[in-house]
Amino acid sequence: MTILTSAPVAPLLDRLFAEAEAASPMASPAFASLSGEERRRLMASKTGYRELYGQLKEFALPVSRETGKLLYMLARAGNARSIVEFGTSFGLSTLHLAAALRDNGGGRLITSEFEPSKLARARENLAAGGLSDLVEFREGDALETLASDLPETVDLLLLDGAKSLYMDVLALVESRLRPGAVIIADNTDYCPDYLERVSSAENGYWSMPFTDDVELSIRLA
């Protein structure tokens, strides 16, 4: 048995995924009224994303169940002890990563979220899962919250916040990524500059798509 597949984490994740699947972002009138082109514009904007995510603050917008399992497996396989997460939301991905840290014998997970109400929900969920002691929650703009006091080395980086900031957040953490560190980026269709950066061995990365939305990369040196 693992932390991920036993109580209280397993039933908690089942409940949270079920709630997320039942609550569609299309239930938000403001979001539903946006055209696909307008949504893409807001996602790609360095400032407009706040408007978009502000409309979605009641929705978990989690990684998929499969991606959650991938996060756990990668953190376990790499014996991760130091993890940075951009985009906490309700903490579903955070639960997977913290469970891996517990099963690895401990560590530190730094996670950043700019929406206070979402961070409050995440804190509750991590407490319910008995994993709060492994997690450092940072509230605010990730370009500020992740600009200092990072671990000397980072074993795994998850990018699942505002897509237009993936390159900026990577730049903040890049010097701390150890050789072999894993980077998982969700919804990369919205950030071609990020994909260009991690798709070149000359930039120090090896990368491949895991699914249509998720890009899996490793730091070479």
C-alpha positions in Angstrom: 0.0 0.0 0.0 1.0 3.6 -0.6 -0.1 6.9 0.8 -1.8 7.6 -2.5 -3.9 4.4 -2.5 -4.9 4.3 1.1 -7.1 6.4 3.5 -7.4 9.3 4.0 -5.8 10.3 0.6 -7.4 7.9 -1.8 -11.1 8.6 -0.8 -10.3 12.3 -0.6 -9.0 12.3 -4.1 -12.0 10.3 -5.4 -14.3 12.9 -3.9 -12.4 15.9 -5.2 -12.1 14.5 -8.7 -15.8 13.7 -8.7 -16.7 17.2 -7.6 -14.4 18.7 -10.2 -15.9 16.6 -12.9 -19.5 17.5 -11.9 -18.7 21.3 -11.9 -18.0 22.5 -15.4 -16.5 25.9 -15.9 -19.2 26.5 -18.4 -21.5 27.0 -15.4 -19.9 30.4 -15.1 -22.0 32.8 -17.3 -19.1 35.1 -17.8 -16.8 32.3 -18.9 -19.4 30.7 -21.0 -20.0 33.9 -22.9 -16.4 34.1 -24.0 -15.5 33.0 -27.5 -12.8 30.4 -28.0 -10.6 33.1 -29.5 -11.1 35.4 -26.5 -10.3 32.6 -24.1 -7.1 31.9 -25.9 -6.2 35.6 -25.9 -6.7 35.8 -22.2 -4.7 32.6 -21.6 -1.8 33.9 -23.6 -1.9 37.4 -22.0 0.6 38.3 -19.3 -2.1 40.2 -17.5 -5.4 39.1 -18.9 -5.2 35.7 -17.3 -6.2 37.3 -14.0 -9.5 38.2 -15.4 -10.0 34.7 -16.8 -9.0 32.8 -13.7 -10.9 35.3 -11.5 -14.1 34.1 -13.3 -13.1 30.5 -12.6 -12.1 30.8 -8.9 -14.9 28.5 -7.8 -13.7 25.7 -10.1 -10.9 23.2 -9.3 -9.5 23.0 -12.9 -7.4 20.0 -11.8 -4.9 17.9 -13.6 -6.5 14.7 -15.0 -6.5 11.5 -12.9 -3.9 10.1 -15.3 -1.7 13.1 -14.9 -2.0 12.9 -11.1 -0.8 9.3 -11.2 2.1 10.4 -13.5 3.1 13.1 -11.0 3.2 10.6 -8.1 5.1 8.0 -10.2 7.7 10.5 -11.4 8.3 11.9 -7.9 8.6 8.4 -6.5 10.9 7.1 -9.3 13.2 10.1 -8.9 13.1 9.8 -5.1 12.1 13.5 -5.1 12.6 15.4 -1.9 12.3 18.9 -3.2 9.3 20.0 -5.4 8.1 23.3 -6.7 4.5 23.7 -8.0 3.1 26.7 -9.9 -0.7 26.7 -9.6 -2.1 25.1 -6.5 -5.8 25.6 -7.2 -7.7 23.2 -4.9 -4.6 21.1 -4.3 -5.4 17.9 -6.2 -2.0 17.8 -7.9 -0.4 18.9 -4.6 -1.9 15.9 -2.9 -0.3 13.5 -5.4 3.1 15.2 -5.1 2.9 15.4 -1.3 1.9 11.7 -1.1 5.0 10.8 -3.1 7.2 12.9 -0.7 5.7 11.0 2.3 6.4 7.7 0.6 9.9 8.8 -0.2 10.6 9.5 3.4 9.8 13.2 3.5 10.8 16.4 1.8 9.5 19.9 1.0 6.9 20.9 -1.6 6.6 24.7 -2.3 3.3 25.6 -4.1 2.1 29.0 -5.3 -1.4 30.3 -5.9 -2.6 33.8 -6.5 -6.3 33.2 -5.8 -6.8 33.4 -1.9 -10.0 31.4 -1.9 -8.4 28.6 -3.8 -5.4 28.4 -1.6 -7.7 28.2 1.4 -9.4 25.2 -0.1 -6.1 23.6 -0.9 -4.9 24.1 2.7 -8.1 22.3 3.9 -7.6 19.4 1.5 -4.0 18.9 2.4 -4.9 18.9 6.0 -7.7 16.4 5.4 -5.1 14.2 3.6 -2.7 14.5 6.5 0.0 16.0 4.3 0.1 19.6 5.3 3.5 19.3 7.1 5.2 18.6 3.8 3.8 21.6 2.0 4.7 25.3 2.0 1.8 27.4 0.6 2.8 30.7 -0.9 0.0 33.1 -1.7 0.3 35.7 -4.5 1.9 36.3 -7.8 4.3 33.4 -8.5 6.8 35.8 -10.1 7.2 37.2 -6.6 6.5 34.2 -4.4 9.0 31.9 -6.3 11.6 34.6 -6.8 13.4 33.8 -3.5 13.9 31.2 -0.8 13.9 28.2 -3.1 15.7 25.0 -2.2 19.3 24.7 -3.4 18.3 21.9 -5.7 14.8 21.1 -7.1 14.0 17.5 -8.2 10.6 18.2 -9.8 8.8 21.3 -11.2 5.1 21.3 -12.0 3.7 24.1 -14.2 -0.1 24.3 -14.0 -0.9 28.0 -13.4 -1.3 30.8 -15.9 0.1 29.5 -19.2 1.6 32.8 -20.3 3.9 32.7 -17.3 5.5 29.2 -17.8 8.6 30.7 -19.3 8.9 33.2 -16.5 8.5 30.7 -13.8 10.9 28.3 -15.4 13.5 31.1 -15.5 13.0 31.6 -11.8 13.6 27.9 -11.0 15.9 26.9 -13.8 19.2 27.4 -11.9 18.0 25.2 -9.1 16.9 22.2 -11.3 19.4 19.4 -10.8 20.5 17.3 -13.7 17.8 14.8 -14.3 15.1 17.0 -12.7 11.6 16.5 -14.1 9.4 19.3 -15.4 5.7 18.6 -16.1 3.7 21.3 -17.8 -0.1 21.2 -18.3 -2.0 22.8 -21.2 1.1 23.6 -23.1 -0.9 24.4 -26.3 -1.1 28.0 -25.0 2.6 28.5 -24.5 4.6 27.9 -27.7 7.6 29.9 -26.3 7.9 27.4 -23.4 7.7 24.4 -25.8 10.4 25.9 -27.9 12.6 26.3 -24.9 12.3 22.8 -23.5 12.3 21.1 -26.9 16.0 21.8 -27.6 18.9 19.9 -26.1 21.0 22.9 -26.7 19.0 24.7 -24.0 19.7 21.9 -21.6 16.4 19.9 -21.9 15.0 16.7 -23.3 11.2 16.8 -23.9 8.2 14.9 -25.3 4.4 15.2 -25.1 2.8 12.9 -22.6 -0.7 13.6 -23.8 -2.2 16.2 -26.1 -2.0 18.7 -23.2 0.9 17.7 -21.0 4.6 18.2 -21.9 7.1 16.0 -20.0 10.7 17.3 -19.9 14.0 16.6 -18.0 16.9 18.9 -17.3 20.0 17.6 -18.9 22.6 19.6 -17.0 
